[in-house]
């Protein structure tokens, strides 16, 4: 069953990247301190995508491997916030060492690659705005599993001001 899920995720990622517009995300607004960036990030809002169709309370744990590469463990709960957890492990590498804000994730031993950009981040690293490199799949992540409604509203408005699409964002 896990193998089937992994194959489904891989196909969804491949289909998503193949069908994405050839646009480009806005340039990152800050340089990332990699050491401060490591650790757990909780998904507050994201653009719907096939591989997270029944995903609730998603989170990522970033671990440094060396100066420019990382391991990322992505966990999703199926059916509800307390549902069965599924985890996908990926590897990532920095593409732009000047900012550390552009990186490429590889799934399934490098079979699938996707580029992501951290567009904005709080000075205290309490939240970040990230997206695929084409700008089509933005997400708001936080160090805390929840965020006040006012802060969430303000950060989603900020995403829009940065030029990211926000109409389809969902929270789970």
Secondary structure as UniProt FT lines:
FT   HELIX           2..19
FT   HELIX           34..37
FT   STRAND          39..47
FT   HELIX           50..52
FT   TURN            53..54
FT   STRAND          55..64
FT   STRAND          69..78
FT   TURN            81..82
FT   STRAND          84..94
FT   TURN            97..99
FT   STRAND          102..107
FT   TURN            108..111
FT   STRAND          112..121
FT   TURN            123..124
FT   STRAND          127..132
FT   TURN            133..134
FT   STRAND          139..142
FT   HELIX           149..161
FT   TURN            162..163
FT   TURN            167..168
FT   STRAND          169..170
//
